[in-house]
């Protein structure tokens, strides 16, 4: 059965363009054009991913994303023309898995959807103990269990784990995970680290992989 995508977009031509490209790629799509309709629809239908516009009539995408996260781990890709909102989308009190900035290529939408679905649906064979990173799928497993990381969380963990024991400042980490050099704050990095630690603890209670170094930054080291 084809993966099912819910497209939430109030611009008809853009929604239809996304649907056409995704259906050509083998996905099944449903369109909704109002933020007020999304939650009720999702509670009655099963989908594999939501492509969610930020600016919607009725209820904006940030609120919709937050409510989805209150009852479902369903993968969500936010679509936005407001660059200043990106850190909130991925910052991850809201829990979006990825984002796409307008204007965009429909092929980029298909590529992002494929990547997020690959991360969310892939399953490992029984694995050796330890941390295993798959850069192609933005997927990290710890002792054989998928950590279910977002793209930003994966990039941060991989950067730290590449040099165990090395201490990185927050500014170094910001430069590493935000290739477009957008302006973010130290608090953004701290938020990502907090989310990472929570996901690691859920898989391996008592293990601390990311260590704080007071007044300096963070390092990766398995205890």
Secondary structure in CASP SS format (residue, H / E / C, confidence):
PFRMAT SS
TARGET T0000
AUTHOR 0000-0000-0000
METHOD secondary structure of the structure
MODEL  1
X C 1.00
X C 1.00
X C 1.00
X E 1.00
X E 1.00
X E 1.00
X E 1.00
X E 1.00
X C 1.00
X C 1.00
X C 1.00
X H 1.00
X H 1.00
X H 1.00
X H 1.00
X H 1.00
X H 1.00
X H 1.00
X H 1.00
X H 1.00
X H 1.00
X H 1.00
X H 1.00
X H 1.00
X C 1.00
X C 1.00
X C 1.00
X E 1.00
X E 1.00
X E 1.00
X E 1.00
X E 1.00
X C 1.00
X C 1.00
X H 1.00
X H 1.00
X H 1.00
X H 1.00
X H 1.00
X H 1.00
X H 1.00
X H 1.00
X C 1.00
X C 1.00
X C 1.00
X C 1.00
X C 1.00
X C 1.00
X E 1.00
X E 1.00
X E 1.00
X E 1.00
X E 1.00
X C 1.00
X C 1.00
X C 1.00
X C 1.00
X C 1.00
X C 1.00
X C 1.00
X H 1.00
X H 1.00
X H 1.00
X H 1.00
X H 1.00
X H 1.00
X H 1.00
X H 1.00
X H 1.00
X H 1.00
X H 1.00
X C 1.00
X C 1.00
X C 1.00
X E 1.00
X E 1.00
X E 1.00
X E 1.00
X E 1.00
X E 1.00
X C 1.00
X C 1.00
X H 1.00
X H 1.00
X H 1.00
X H 1.00
X H 1.00
X H 1.00
X H 1.00
X H 1.00
X C 1.00
X C 1.00
X C 1.00
X C 1.00
X C 1.00
X C 1.00
X C 1.00
X E 1.00
X E 1.00
X E 1.00
X E 1.00
X C 1.00
X C 1.00
X C 1.00
X C 1.00
X H 1.00
X H 1.00
X H 1.00
X H 1.00
X H 1.00
X H 1.00
X H 1.00
X H 1.00
X H 1.00
X H 1.00
X H 1.00
X H 1.00
X H 1.00
X H 1.00
X H 1.00
X H 1.00
X C 1.00
X C 1.00
X C 1.00
X C 1.00
X C 1.00
X C 1.00
X C 1.00
X C 1.00
X C 1.00
X E 1.00
X E 1.00
X E 1.00
X E 1.00
X C 1.00
X C 1.00
X C 1.00
X C 1.00
X E 1.00
X E 1.00
X E 1.00
X E 1.00
X C 1.00
X C 1.00
X E 1.00
X E 1.00
X C 1.00
X C 1.00
X C 1.00
X C 1.00
X H 1.00
X H 1.00
X H 1.00
X H 1.00
X H 1.00
X H 1.00
X H 1.00
X H 1.00
X H 1.00
X H 1.00
X H 1.00
X C 1.00
X C 1.00
X C 1.00
X C 1.00
X C 1.00
X C 1.00
X E 1.00
X E 1.00
X H 1.00
X H 1.00
X H 1.00
X H 1.00
X H 1.00
X H 1.00
X H 1.00
X H 1.00
X C 1.00
X C 1.00
X C 1.00
X C 1.00
X C 1.00
X C 1.00
X C 1.00
X C 1.00
X H 1.00
X H 1.00
X H 1.00
X H 1.00
X H 1.00
X H 1.00
X H 1.00
X H 1.00
X H 1.00
X H 1.00
X H 1.00
X H 1.00
X H 1.00
X H 1.00
X H 1.00
X H 1.00
X H 1.00
X H 1.00
X C 1.00
X C 1.00
X C 1.00
X C 1.00
X C 1.00
X C 1.00
X E 1.00
X E 1.00
X E 1.00
X E 1.00
X C 1.00
X C 1.00
X C 1.00
X E 1.00
X E 1.00
X E 1.00
X E 1.00
X C 1.00
X C 1.00
X C 1.00
END
